[in-house]
Amino acid sequence: MQLTKHRSMTMLAATATALAVGAAPALAGEDDDDAPSATLRATQGCVSGDRATADVTGDEINAVAFFVDGDRLRTVRTPDARGRFRISMDCSELSLGAHRASAVVQFAEGSSPARQTLRFQITRVRQGSPRFTG
């Protein structure tokens, strides 16, 4: 992950288009109503000095590992009071541009699927400067 020490006004836009990856297709006649699943929710944007968040909720979750640009940020093993596995990061930690992010969900032992990967994109852009009107 490329870090910057620059504290200029910036905006982080996160598109939380979650894709379930690694879930095996159900076999004919197999009942997958009880299969665990997870849902990702991420902030749509923030200004430098604010924080971007990503939340994962679902059934039978043991842990969620959060990654940005292939680097593990943190593994959350305990949900908060609302049942969310949550990460929060300072927007200014990202360099300008698009960054690939993911949340790898590890389900309870014996669950099928055992893991699910939810992918999203975080884009940090400069905030437009005000025009001189004088």
C-alpha positions in Angstrom: 0.0 0.0 0.0 1.4 3.4 -0.9 1.2 5.8 2.0 1.4 9.5 1.9 2.3 12.0 4.5 0.5 14.7 2.6 -2.5 16.1 4.6 -4.2 18.2 1.7 -7.9 18.1 1.4 -8.8 14.8 -0.4 -11.8 12.7 -0.9 -12.0 8.9 -0.8 -14.8 7.3 -2.8 -15.4 3.6 -2.0 -17.5 1.6 -4.4 -18.7 -1.3 -2.4 -19.5 -3.7 -5.2 -19.1 -6.9 -3.3 -18.5 -10.1 -5.2 -18.8 -13.5 -3.7 -15.7 -15.4 -4.7 -14.7 -18.9 -3.7 -18.2 -20.1 -2.9 -18.7 -23.5 -4.5 -21.8 -24.0 -6.7 -24.5 -26.1 -5.2 -24.9 -29.7 -6.5 -28.2 -30.8 -7.9 -30.6 -31.6 -5.1 -28.3 -30.0 -2.5 -30.1 -27.7 -0.1 -28.0 -24.5 0.3 -30.5 -22.5 2.3 -28.4 -23.1 5.4 -25.1 -22.1 3.7 -23.4 -19.2 5.6 -23.0 -15.9 3.7 -21.6 -12.5 4.4 -22.5 -9.0 3.3 -20.1 -6.1 2.8 -20.9 -2.4 3.3 -18.3 0.3 2.8 -18.3 4.1 3.0 -18.9 5.9 -0.3 -16.3 8.6 0.4 -14.7 10.8 2.9 -12.5 13.9 3.1 -9.0 13.9 4.5 -9.1 13.8 8.2 -12.1 11.6 8.2 -12.1 7.8 8.2 -13.3 5.2 5.7 -15.0 2.2 7.0 -15.9 -1.3 5.8 -18.3 -3.6 7.7 -19.0 -7.3 7.1 -22.1 -8.9 8.6 -23.4 -12.5 8.3 -24.0 -15.8 10.0 -21.4 -18.2 11.4 -18.4 -15.8 10.8 -15.2 -16.6 12.8 -13.0 -13.8 11.4 -12.6 -11.3 8.6 -9.3 -10.3 7.2 -9.2 -6.9 5.4 -6.7 -6.2 2.6 -5.9 -3.1 0.5 -3.7 -3.5 -2.6 -2.8 -7.0 -1.4 -1.5 -5.9 2.0 -3.3 -7.2 5.1 -4.5 -4.3 7.2 -6.1 -6.2 10.0 -7.9 -9.4 10.9 -11.0 -8.8 13.0 -12.0 -11.8 15.1 -14.7 -10.3 17.4 -17.8 -8.4 16.1 -18.8 -5.1 17.6 -22.0 -4.6 19.6 -24.1 -4.5 16.4 -22.6 -7.8 15.1 -20.4 -6.1 12.5 -16.8 -7.1 11.8 -15.5 -3.5 11.1 -12.4 -1.8 10.0 -11.7 1.9 9.9 -8.8 3.7 8.3 -7.7 7.3 7.8 -8.3 8.4 4.2 -4.9 10.2 4.1 -3.1 6.9 4.4 -3.9 6.1 0.8 -2.1 7.6 -2.2 -4.1 9.3 -4.9 -5.8 6.9 -7.3 -7.7 3.6 -7.3 -7.0 0.8 -4.8 -8.2 -2.8 -4.8 -9.6 -3.8 -1.4 -11.2 -7.1 -0.1 -12.6 -8.7 3.0 -11.8 -12.4 3.3 -14.5 -14.0 5.5 -13.6 -17.2 7.4 -16.8 -19.1 8.5 -17.2 -21.4 11.4 -15.4 -24.8 11.2 -17.4 -27.3 9.2 -19.3 -24.7 7.3 -19.6 -24.9 3.5 -18.3 -22.7 2.1 -15.4 -22.3 4.5 -14.4 -18.9 3.1 -15.9 -16.0 1.1 -14.1 -13.1 -0.5 -15.9 -9.8 -0.8 -14.1 -7.3 -3.2 -14.5 -3.5 -3.4 -12.6 -0.5 -4.7 -11.4 2.5 -2.8 -10.5 5.6 -4.9 -8.8 8.6 -3.3 -9.1 11.8 -5.4 -8.1 15.4 -4.7 -11.0 17.6 -3.7 -11.6 20.4 -6.1 -10.3 23.8 -5.0 -12.7 26.7 -4.8 -12.7 29.1 -7.8 -11.6 32.7 -7.4 -14.6 34.9 -7.9 -13.1 38.3 -7.0 
